[in-house]
């Protein structure tokens, strides 16, 4: 991937006026952190009722209770108001809404003059495209585009716990711009150019979190969990390299780091989804409704299944997770299918 040493437009002095699009747990947490860092932040919610509740309560009571919004963080349901005279835009909507929100964004701001990043993880469900491909299609390759990812839980970010992420852009000046924007307290961002590797890691780890949740829900123990994480890493690298990602990226924060985090802690909604699915007789849809948040791993495994078929990739854990969420097999049957696979070289 080619790297430009010059910014596509002049960098603005800090602090900035920033719009954060998406008022779920993750968008709210990042908005809180950016406001604490001294920026003027507007958090956009697609729902009028939700925006009013957030603004009135001055916290996201549903996802981040008892974490107050700083005074320099406002909430609105008007995308026009959120984007008025902004210098930077951070998109944190579910992957299924990503293209639509970027389309609205392109009509309201000059994408050649505004810094644009996203902290959304996953593939576009309809096309199986990586999100930077969607962004380039909608906004143009000339826009300053950056993906932010890494091992993070919203609750800890909002509370100011030590956090490390990756900022990736083919224009390293853009990646550094966002690293500077987020630099505050115990929050550190590392920069690089491999958007493919960062995005594959951020999507695939959710599939593996479902797998480890299923394993732990069945009571299979720590040995099985470690095996799933290790072999999941192999599958992640296999897919990442097939799509053009770099092995070093997948061994870093956005790959291995995020994989370990989401596979081993119940703050991960994907892991909780897998555990609950294994422990109950509920359908995948019913468990998602119970969790009450988007389970991105379900969308990711459907997309990766199609990519794997197209590229003839052997991704056996992904395959079994796909069969489970599509209700073509049970968690116990999936485990037996994995155990029945013949021995082979570890590569």
LUMTILUM-339205 format. One line per field, with one value per residue (C-alpha): residue in one letter; x, y, z; residue number from 1. Coordinates in nm, 4 decimals, padded with zeros to 6 digits, m for minus. Example, Ala and Ser with C-alpha at 12.3 -4.5 7.8 and 13.67 -1.06 7.14 Angstrom:
BEGIN
resn = c(a s)
x = c(01.2300 01.3670)
y = c(m00.4500 m00.1060)
z = c(00.7800 00.7140)
resi = c(1 2)
END
This chain:
BEGIN
resn = c(x x x x x x x x x x x x x x x x x x x x x x x x x x x x x x x x x x x x x x x x x x x x x x x x x x x x x x x x x x x x x x x x x x x x x x x x x x x x x x x x x x x x x x x x x x x x x x x x x x x x x x x x x x x x x x x x x x x x x x x x x x x x x x x x x x x x x x x x x x x x x x x x x x x x x x x x x x x x x x x x x x x x x x x x x x x x x x x x x x x x x x x x x x x x x x x x x x x x x x x x x x x x x x x x x x x x x x x x x x x x x x x x x x x x x x x x x x x x x x x x x x x x x x x x x x x x x x x x x x x x x x x x x x x x x x x x x x x x x x x x x x x x x x x x x x x x x x x x x x x x x x x x x x x x x x x x x x x x x x x x x x x x x x x x x x x x x x x x x x x x x x x x x x x)
x = c(00.0000 00.1436 00.1926 00.1811 00.4079 00.2088 m00.1366 m00.4165 m00.5106 m00.3684 m00.3907 m00.5985 m00.4668 m00.6094 m00.8617 m01.1073 m01.4775 m01.5683 m01.8896 m01.9287 m02.1965 m02.3565 m02.4734 m02.4444 m02.2050 m01.8935 m01.9831 m02.0765 m01.7526 m01.5368 m01.7329 m01.6775 m01.3047 m01.2718 m01.4582 m01.2304 m00.9375 m01.0652 m01.2454 m01.5890 m01.7882 m02.1356 m02.2766 m02.5356 m02.8155 m03.0412 m03.3402 m03.4954 m03.6195 m03.2817 m03.1021 m03.3377 m03.2887 m02.9100 m02.9064 m03.1438 m02.9733 m02.6228 m02.5150 m02.5877 m02.7876 m02.8554 m02.4988 m02.2684 m02.4589 m02.3110 m02.0528 m02.1360 m02.1069 m01.8548 m01.9963 m01.8343 m02.0290 m02.3703 m02.6221 m02.8464 m03.0663 m03.0013 m02.7181 m02.7073 m02.6555 m02.3962 m02.1869 m02.2076 m01.8563 m01.6847 m01.3185 m01.3364 m01.5996 m01.5843 m01.8360 m01.9397 m02.2567 m02.3195 m02.1636 m02.5061 m02.5725 m02.2224 m02.2826 m02.6078 m02.4569 m02.1554 m02.3927 m02.5725 m02.2385 m02.1166 m02.4153 m02.3510 m01.9740 m01.6843 m01.5146 m01.1917 m01.1635 m01.2894 m01.0959 m01.3050 m01.2471 m01.4540 m01.4425 m01.7033 m01.5964 m01.7169 m01.7844 m02.0651 m02.3334 m02.4735 m02.1461 m01.8950 m01.6755 m01.4288 m01.5424 m01.2571 m01.3686 m01.7193 m01.5814 m01.3738 m01.6734 m01.8987 m01.6554 m01.3789 m01.0206 m00.9053 m01.0810 m00.8775 m00.9921 m00.8775 m00.9879 m00.9527 m00.9499 m00.7974 m00.8647 m01.1159 m01.4315 m01.6547 m01.6979 m01.3224 m01.2609 m01.5367 m01.3867 m01.0389 m00.8757 m00.5439 m00.6215 m00.4205 m00.5587 m00.4400 m00.5020 m00.4576 m00.4581 m00.2622 m00.1841 00.0202 m00.0368 m00.4066 m00.3359 m00.1197 m00.3874 m00.6304 m00.3610 m00.3086 m00.6820 m00.7244 m00.4044 m00.5139 m00.4649 m00.3936 m00.5164 m00.2502 m00.2836 m00.0245 m00.0226 00.0205 m00.0969 m00.2515 m00.6260 m00.7052 m00.5281 m00.6785 m01.0326 m01.0058 m00.8781 m01.1585 m01.4227 m01.2881 m01.2287 m01.6057 m01.6599 m01.4015 m01.5570 m01.8826 m01.6885 m01.5189 m01.8472 m02.0080 m01.7221 m01.7383 m02.1169 m02.0838 m01.8337 m01.5493 m01.2804 m00.9723 m00.7854 m01.0588 m01.0755 m00.6998 m00.7158 m00.9987 m00.8151 m00.4954 m00.6611 m00.8841 m00.5695 m00.4570 m00.7890 m00.7763 m00.4303 m00.5376 m00.8276 m00.6334 m00.3478 m00.5881 m00.7474 m00.4130 m00.3480 m00.0072 00.0814 00.2468 m00.0808 m00.2760 m00.0190 m00.0640 m00.3287 m00.5996 m00.5613 m00.4207 m00.4865 m00.8543 m00.8908 m00.7622 m00.9763 m01.3079 m01.2551 m01.1749 m01.3961 m01.7735 m01.7853 m01.7786 m02.1381 m02.0251 m01.8822 m02.1982 m02.4070 m02.2163 m02.2422 m02.6136 m02.6752 m02.4952 m02.6745 m03.0309 m03.2702 m03.3245 m03.2715 m02.9877 m03.2392 m03.3943 m03.0546 m02.9669 m03.2922 m03.2090 m02.8654 m03.0228 m02.7198 m02.5925 m02.3937 m02.1555 m02.0075 m02.3329 m02.3171 m01.9434 m01.9670 m02.2305 m02.0076 m01.6910 m01.8694 m01.9340 m01.5796 m01.4325 m01.6403 m01.5310 m01.1608 m01.1677 m01.0373 m01.0437 m01.1802 m01.3272 m01.4136 m01.5846 m01.7743 m01.9151 m02.0107 m02.1915 m02.3842 m02.4838 m02.6063 m02.7938 m02.9503 m02.8204 m02.6450 m02.6273 m02.3314 m02.2651 m02.2766 m02.0411 m01.7869 m01.8002 m01.7470 m01.4339 m01.3006 m01.3614 m01.1306 m00.8215 m00.4820 m00.2554 00.0399 m00.0256 00.0318)
y = c(00.0000 00.3355 00.5933 00.9676 01.1750 01.4934 01.5672 01.6039 01.9299 02.1467 02.0127 02.2215 02.3326 02.1660 02.1771 02.0879 02.0939 01.7287 01.5476 01.1909 01.0112 00.7280 00.7455 00.3835 00.2719 00.3027 00.6343 00.7822 00.6612 00.8105 01.1356 01.1545 01.0974 01.3568 01.6114 01.5404 01.5995 01.9554 01.9347 02.0770 01.7607 01.7093 01.3578 01.2684 01.0198 00.9067 00.9108 01.2325 01.0669 00.9159 01.2463 01.4271 01.1648 01.1837 01.5632 01.5806 01.3099 01.4276 01.0638 00.7489 00.5823 00.2679 00.1760 00.3891 00.4653 00.7125 00.8455 01.2126 01.3968 01.6838 02.0334 02.0621 01.7602 01.8307 01.5886 01.6359 01.4332 01.6807 01.5676 01.9157 02.0715 01.8122 01.8755 02.2521 02.4042 02.0881 02.0155 01.6426 01.3691 01.0339 00.7744 00.5129 00.3601 m00.0133 m00.1512 m00.1951 00.1794 00.2893 00.3586 00.5422 00.7709 00.8483 00.9343 01.1860 01.3169 01.3783 01.6042 01.8224 01.8755 01.9255 01.5885 01.7344 01.9757 01.7723 01.4922 01.1738 00.8602 00.5662 00.3340 00.0972 m00.2660 m00.5245 m00.5762 m00.4125 m00.6842 m00.6474 m00.6374 m00.7970 m00.4920 m00.3633 m00.0290 00.1727 00.0451 00.1710 00.5054 00.5466 00.4655 00.7156 00.9955 00.9541 00.8404 01.2011 01.2452 01.2159 00.8732 00.6881 00.3751 00.3525 00.0117 m00.1901 m00.3759 m00.1506 m00.1688 00.1373 00.1427 00.1564 00.4235 00.6409 00.6018 00.6980 00.3581 00.2950 00.2266 00.1683 00.1757 00.1924 00.4748 00.3526 00.5507 00.5350 00.8991 00.8795 01.2487 01.1687 00.8761 01.1026 01.3720 01.1388 01.0153 01.3770 01.4404 01.1477 01.2017 01.2650 01.0982 00.7251 00.6973 00.6230 00.5646 00.4019 00.4951 00.2856 00.2485 m00.1005 m00.0326 m00.3831 m00.5608 m00.3319 m00.3786 m00.7561 m00.7885 m00.5723 m00.7794 m01.1316 m01.1048 m01.0712 m01.4081 m01.5681 m01.4029 m01.5804 m01.9069 m01.8762 m01.7714 m02.0867 m02.2969 m02.1464 m02.1645 m02.5379 m02.5590 m02.6897 m02.5232 m02.3064 m02.5466 m02.5285 m02.1501 m02.1170 m02.3493 m02.1486 m01.8184 m01.9619 m02.1243 m01.8223 m01.6161 m01.8485 m01.8021 m01.4252 m01.4114 m01.6419 m01.4142 m01.0920 m01.1896 m01.3160 m00.9700 m00.7877 m00.7215 m00.7411 m01.0170 m00.7612 m00.5709 m00.8825 m00.9674 m00.6210 m00.4286 m00.4391 m00.8140 m01.0242 m00.7564 m00.7211 m01.0980 m01.1692 m00.8951 m00.9951 m01.3686 m01.3576 m01.0934 m01.0851 m00.7125 m00.8342 m00.8558 m01.1084 m01.3374 m01.2948 m01.3780 m01.7043 m01.8040 m01.7355 m01.9217 m02.2277 m02.2184 m02.1740 m02.3110 m01.9659 m01.8703 m01.6394 m01.3627 m01.4036 m01.3869 m01.0704 m00.9138 m01.0087 m00.8468 m00.5307 m00.4204 m00.4927 m00.8186 m00.7390 m01.0898 m01.2290 m00.9944 m01.0531 m01.4319 m01.4158 m01.1837 m01.3871 m01.7081 m01.5584 m01.4225 m01.7610 m01.9363 m01.6868 m01.7174 m02.0912 m02.0314 m02.2962 m02.1261 m02.4118 m02.2225 m01.9499 m02.2190 m02.3723 m02.0331 m01.9588 m02.2852 m02.2113 m01.8534 m01.9650 m02.2425 m02.5248 m02.6944 m02.6779 m02.5623 m02.9213 m03.0529 m02.7770 m02.8674 m03.2336 m03.1375 m02.9403 m03.2219 m03.4740 m03.2930 m03.4975 m03.3961 m03.1886 m02.9513 m02.6529 m02.3942)
z = c(00.0000 m00.0974 00.1744 00.1208 00.3435 00.2839 00.4259 00.1738 00.3466 00.6208 00.9735 01.2121 01.5495 01.8577 02.0130 01.7401 01.6778 01.6323 01.5400 01.6664 01.4644 01.6587 02.0206 02.1268 02.3991 02.1818 02.0211 02.3576 02.5178 02.2437 02.2557 02.6327 02.5909 02.3134 02.5243 02.8197 02.5845 02.5386 02.2044 02.1382 02.0695 01.9254 01.9612 01.6984 01.7602 01.4758 01.7127 01.8440 02.1634 02.2411 02.1765 02.4115 02.6840 02.6553 02.6614 02.9548 03.1620 03.0618 03.0483 02.8474 03.1233 02.9219 02.8231 03.0402 03.3607 03.6095 03.3626 03.3171 02.9875 03.0070 02.9616 02.6175 02.4854 02.3342 02.1830 01.8814 01.6480 01.3645 01.1399 00.9861 01.3277 01.4290 01.1181 01.1181 01.0849 01.2100 01.1481 01.2159 01.1932 01.3714 01.2496 01.5069 01.3627 01.3013 00.9837 00.8237 00.8492 00.7498 00.3796 00.4432 00.7062 00.4849 00.2019 00.4217 00.5446 00.1890 00.1233 00.4281 00.4450 00.2069 00.2429 00.1009 00.3931 00.6875 00.8565 00.8546 01.0601 01.1768 01.4756 01.3287 01.3008 01.0524 00.6837 00.4902 00.5134 00.1613 m00.0329 00.2096 00.1463 00.4008 00.5365 00.3871 00.0465 00.1181 00.2363 m00.0796 m00.2973 m00.1204 m00.0314 m00.2898 m00.2485 m00.2152 00.1184 00.4374 00.5610 00.8721 01.0579 01.4365 01.6027 01.8823 02.2081 02.3798 02.5870 02.5900 02.9671 03.0330 02.7696 02.9153 03.2643 03.1428 03.1963 03.0143 02.6492 02.3308 01.9771 01.6168 01.3693 01.0114 00.6885 00.3617 00.4384 00.7582 00.8267 00.8602 01.0906 01.3057 01.3046 01.4796 01.7160 01.8197 01.8522 02.0916 02.2883 02.6456 02.9808 02.9555 02.5956 02.3341 01.9590 01.7335 01.3649 01.0522 00.6915 00.6723 00.6735 00.5446 00.8287 01.0907 00.9571 00.9152 01.2714 01.4061 01.2277 01.2707 01.6433 01.6924 01.5242 01.7513 02.0565 01.9709 01.9371 02.2766 02.4330 02.2949 02.4298 02.7763 02.7737 02.7175 03.0047 02.7893 03.0001 02.9669 02.7387 02.4779 02.5043 02.4508 02.1518 01.9966 02.0454 01.8953 01.5976 01.5566 01.5181 01.2379 01.0605 01.1061 00.9472 00.6657 00.5757 00.6318 00.4047 00.1364 00.1312 00.1260 00.4950 00.6589 00.9112 01.1396 01.1667 01.2600 01.5276 01.6795 01.8728 01.6062 01.5530 01.8357 02.0975 02.0114 01.9720 02.3231 02.4780 02.3245 02.3638 02.7350 02.8976 02.9354 02.8638 02.5021 02.3789 02.1136 02.3802 02.5934 02.2876 02.2359 02.6023 02.6174 02.2921 02.4305 02.7643 02.6389 02.3829 02.2352 01.8736 01.7745 01.7096 02.0545 02.2237 02.0307 02.1427 02.5014 02.4801 02.3416 02.1369 01.7883 01.7883 01.5046 01.5010 01.3613 01.0627 01.0268 01.0115 00.7374 00.5332 00.5938 00.4956 00.1514 00.1228 00.2211 m00.0445 m00.3074 m00.2181 m00.1322 00.2214 00.4923 00.8059 01.0121 01.3331 01.1340 00.9427 01.2598 01.4055 01.0800 01.0995 01.4583 01.4031 01.0900 01.3017 01.0838 01.3735 01.7525 01.9649 02.0784 01.7227 01.6098 01.8777 01.7791 01.4142 01.5062 01.7250 01.4476 01.2072 01.1236 01.2628 01.0409 01.0467 01.2711 00.9973)
resi = c(1 2 3 4 5 6 7 8 9 10 11 12 13 14 15 16 17 18 19 20 21 22 23 24 25 26 27 28 29 30 31 32 33 34 35 36 37 38 39 40 41 42 43 44 45 46 47 48 49 50 51 52 53 54 55 56 57 58 59 60 61 62 63 64 65 66 67 68 69 70 71 72 73 74 75 76 77 78 79 80 81 82 83 84 85 86 87 88 89 90 91 92 93 94 95 96 97 98 99 100 101 102 103 104 105 106 107 108 109 110 111 112 113 114 115 116 117 118 119 120 121 122 123 124 125 126 127 128 129 130 131 132 133 134 135 136 137 138 139 140 141 142 143 144 145 146 147 148 149 150 151 152 153 154 155 156 157 158 159 160 161 162 163 164 165 166 167 168 169 170 171 172 173 174 175 176 177 178 179 180 181 182 183 184 185 186 187 188 189 190 191 192 193 194 195 196 197 198 199 200 201 202 203 204 205 206 207 208 209 210 211 212 213 214 215 216 217 218 219 220 221 222 223 224 225 226 227 228 229 230 231 232 233 234 235 236 237 238 239 240 241 242 243 244 245 246 247 248 249 250 251 252 253 254 255 256 257 258 259 260 261 262 263 264 265 266 267 268 269 270 271 272 273 274 275 276 277 278 279 280 281 282 283 284 285 286 287 288 289 290 291 292 293 294 295 296 297 298 299 300 301 302 303 304 305 306 307 308 309 310 311 312 313 314 315 316 317 318 319 320 321 322 323 324 325 326 327 328 329 330 331 332 333 334 335 336 337 338 339 340 341 342 343 344 345 346 347)
END
